Amino acid sequence: MAEPPRTPSDARLTIDLDALAHNHALLCAEAAGAEVAPVLKSDAYGLGAGPVGRRLWAEGARSFFVARLSEGEALRAALTPDRPAAIYVLDGMTEGAEDRLAAAGLTPVLSSLSQIALAAARAARDRRRRPVALNVDTGMSRQGLTAEETRAVVQSLDRLHGLDVGLVMSHLGSASEAENPRNANQLSRFLEARALFPQARASLSASAGIFLGPDYRFDVVRPGISLFGGGPLEHPDARLKAVATLTAPILDVRNLRPGDVVGYGESVRIAEPTRVAVVGAGYTDGVIRAARGGAHAWFAGAPRRILIINMDILVIEIGDADAQMGEPVELLGPNARLDELAAAGGTVAHEILVRLSRRAERVYVGEV
């Protein structure tokens, strides 16, 4: 069924793949020799794993990480056989997924003894060696082999019979806090685990970890949010370009008087004469409601405070700026920064991106 035609009141999400390429190049330079393997889980943080993956492949990426098996299958199909790449599935291998993993040429990241046993059994049944990665827990306490389990695997090599461990990885829990001693503790534990698999490549760092220095980079780094413009330290980083720009049109301009109440309830009461614009986007489109009062949009060359965020509309202060019906307001982008909207909403940049709605018209710049 074809999509209905767009209307002038629709929001627009522009996804700038040239900006993505800029961020990728910056991270490659910062990683200083380590392979940069983009993390494209959650449909490339909501921005479209197909267009994003193809552009990153064109920029030199040859390894990718996804979370779900279905995401790996979709990325493989989007890349097509013309763009060969290693695709790692962070969920690993689960019962019933073996055929699909093999058919799509996906590499499972094994995080438990039971997953290792399942992968080894499948390799034995197929009488062929299977490439895998191992995830070790160095202090996140969510996924990964414990130190004891990792040693047990090495001491009983039958557990790995038929498996080619090409990568050993872990994940830092406090990399955005450079001085946090947890980082050094996790690094120490990872070095111990990595030493048990001297032939395998090693990977510890995602976006923030890349900036902790060369000791944390190893052979492969796995940037996610910083590819899309989110600062590695959870605040705007001028070196990174905004990839996602969400704009929405002005639907109305109103002059409010002291005592007027804006929106539901009475939490926003006008204290002095105020000129506002009603904008055609809301939390349905991904401008999270919790950001009201603290977030700013960008209009007429200046930041404009967002007073309320409802399901389909929001209201911004515009002062004496000239404003016409249909003029676009930037709600997220180069001027209304991703990390600032996240901070205003009490969340992280990752959540802002994955909540961007499909209702907005999507336009790709720099697609290959």
N, C-alpha and C positions, 0 to 999 in steps of 0.2 A: 504494500500500500504506500503510495507516494505521500511525502510530507506535505501538509498544507502550505500555501505560499506564505512567506514572511510578511509581517505588517510593519509600518513605521514605529509601532510602539514596542517592538521586540528588542531585547538586549542583544548585544553582540560580544562574542568571545573571540578575540584575535590571538592566534597561537603563532608566535614569531619563531620559526625554526632557524632563522639566521642568528637570532639572539641565543638560541640553544647551542648552535655551533660555536659561538663566541665563548659561552660558558664552558663547553666541553674542552675547547683549546686551552682556556685558562687553567682548568683542573689538570689537564695533561701536563702542562708546564709545571704546575705546583707539585704534582706527584713525582716528578724528577726520575723518570725511567720505569716506574711501575706501570703495568697495564691498567688502563682505565676501563672498567667494565660497568656500564650504566645499569642502574636498577630501574626497571620499568614496571614494577608491580603496580597493581590497581590501575591498569590501563594507562601506564606512564603517568602516574599521579593524576589521573583524570583527564589528561590532555591528548590521549590517543596513541596507543603503543605502536600502531602501524606507521603513521606519518613520522612520529618521533624516532622509532627504531630505524626506519629507512634513512632518515637524514643523519642519524648518528653513525650508521654503517658507512654512509658516504664520507663521513668525517674521520673514518678509520677504526671505529669500534668493532671488535670482533668477538666479544663476549658480553653477555647480558644476564641479568638476574631478574627473575619474577617470583612471585609468591606461590601462586596456584598452578596446578597442572593445566587448567583451561587457559590461563594467561600465556603459558609457554606454547601451547598449541596455536593460539591466535597469533602470537608474535612470529612463530615459525612460518605460518601461512602468509603473514604480511610481508616477511622478508623475501619469501619465495626461494627456490633453489639457486637463483642467481646471486644471492647474498648469504653465503655460508657463514655460520656463526655458532659458537658454543652458547647454549642457553641453559642456565642453571635454575632448577626449581627448588625454592627454599623449603617448601613443604616436604621435600624428600620423596620417598616411595611409600605409598600406602597400599593396603590390600585392594586388589582389583585394578590398580593403575598401571601395572607393569607393561601391558601391551601398548597402552596409549603413550607412555613415556618413550618406549622403544620406537614406535611408529613415527613419532615426531622428532626423534633424535635428541631428546632432552636429557640433561645430566641431573640426577637427583642429588640434593644435599642431604646426606643422612645424618640424623640428629639423635638417634637412639640405638640401643643394641637390637631392638626388635626390627627397626628399619634395615640395619645391616644384615640381619639374618634373612630377611625377606629378599633383599637384593642379591645376597649370595646364593640363596636357593634358586632364584630365577636364573642367575648366571649359570648355575650347574645344570638346570633343566635345559637351557638353550645351548649348553656346551660352547659358550663364547664368553670372553671376558667383557665386563661391563665397566665403563668409566663412571666414577662417582666422586663426589666431594664429601668430606667429613666436617661436620660442625661441632666444635667443642665449646663447652660452657666455661667462660673465664670469669664469670661474676654477674651475669645478667639474670640467671636463675629462671629462664623461661624455656629455651631450647638448647640442645647440645649435649654431647657426652660429658659426663663429669670427669674429673682427673682420674679417678679410680677406674671408670669404664674405659677411658682412653688407654690406660696402661694395660688393662685386661685384654683389649682388642689386639694390642701389639704382642702381648705375651702368648696369645693363642691365635696364631696366624691363620688357622683354619677358618676363623670367623670371617676373614677377608678373602677366602679362596674364590678366585674368579673375578675379583673386583680390582680395578685399577684406580687407586686413590691418587687423583691428579691434583687435588687442591685440599688444603686444610684451612679452615676459616673459623673466625669467631666475630663477635660484635661488641663494640665499646658502648658502655651505658652512660658515660658522662663526658664524651668527647667535646661537647660544646662548652665545657668548663675546663679550660686548659690547665688550671692549677689544681684541679681535683686529684687527690692521691689515688683515687680509684683507677684512673687511667694507667698509672705506673704499675699498680697491682695487677690489672688485667694483662698488661703487656708482659709482665714477668710470667704469669701463668700460661700465656699463649706461647712464649718462647719454649717453655718446658714441653708443651704438647707438640709444637712444631718439630722439635728435635727428635721426636719418636717417628717421624715420617720424613726422613731427609731427602727423599726423591720427589716429594710433592711440592708444588708451589704453595705459597702462604698468603692469606688475606685477612686483615684485621679491621681495616678502616673503611668507613663510609664517608659522607661529605665532610663532617667536622674533623674526623680523625686524620684526613689528609693534611690538615693545617697544624697538626701537633708536631710535625717534624719527620725526618727520614726514618727514625727508629720505628715508627708506626705504619709505614707504608708497605713494606715487604714487596711481594711480587705483583700483587693485584690489589687495586682499590676499587670500592663500589659506591660511587657517588649517586645520590638520588636527588634530594631536594635542591642542592646547589646547582644542579644542571638546569633547573627550572627557575632560578633566580632567588631562591631562599638563602639567606646568609648562613654560613656554617656555624656561626655563634648565636643564631636565633635573633639577630637584628640585621637591618639592611647593610649590605656590603656593596660599596660603590663599584667594585671590580666586576660584579655580576650584573647581567642585564635581565630585565623582566621578560619572561617568555609568554606569560598569559596576561592579556589586557582585556578587562571586562568593562564595557561601556553600556550605558542605557540612556534613552532620550528623556528630556524634560517633557512632562505631561501637562504641567500647570505651574504658574507663578502666583504666589499669594502674599499679601501684606497682612501680617499679624499684629494684633494690638496687645498691650499689656493685659494679662489675665487670660488670654486665649490658651486653651489646652490643645496639645497636638497628639493625635492618635488615641489609642486605647488607654483607659485608666487616666490618672492625673499626674503621672510622673514627670511629664514635660509641660511645664507651664511657662508661658512667655512673660518675661519681666519688663521688657522694653520693646518699642516698635521694631519688628524684625521682618525682613523679606526672605521668603523661602521659595524653593523649587521642589515640586513633587516629581520624583524620578521613577521611571518604569522598570524597576527591579526590586527584588526583596530577598527574603531568605530562601525562597524557592530557587532563586538563581545562584545561591551560594554566598550571599552577603549575610553572614550569620547574625542572628538577632542579638546575641550577647555583645556584639561590638557597638551597639547603639550608644551614643553619648561620648564614646572615646575615639571612634574611628573618624577618618576624614576622607571625603571624596576630593577629586581635583576638577575644578571648573574655572574657566576664564583666567587661567594662569595663576591660580592660588588654591591652597587647600581649603575645603569647605566642611565644616563640622556636620556630621550626620546626626540629626535629632532623633529620628525613629526609624526602625526597620520593621516593616510588616511583611506579610507573605509575598505580595506582588509589587509593592511600592515602598519607597523610602522618602524621607524629607531631609533636605539639606539647607543650611543657611547660605544665602548668596550675597548678602549685603547690597551694595548698589551696582553690582555687576550687571551688564546688559545680558539678558537671557531671553531666548526665543523658544517657542514650542518646537520640540523635535531636536534641539541641540543635544549633542552627546555629553554625558558626564562620565568621567573616568572613575570607576569604583575600585579598580585593581589594575595595576600596571606600572609603568616607569615612574609615575609621580605619586600614585596611591600604592605604596609599597606593600608587598606581600607580608613581610614580617611585621609591619606596623598594624595591618588589619588583624593579623593573628594575635598580636599582643593586646589589642583593644578588646578582642573577643575571649581573652584568657585561654588561648589554645596555641597550637604550633602551625607553621606554614603548611605542613603536610596536609593537615585537616582542611585548611581553606581550599587547597587545590582539589582534593578529591571530592569536596562537596559542591563544586561548580556544576550547575545543572545542565542537562542536555536541552533545556528549553531555549537557552540563548543560541542564536545563530552562530555557528562555528566557521571561522575563516582562517585558513592556514597561509602563512607567508613563508616562502622559501621551501616549498614542498618538492621532493624529488621522486 
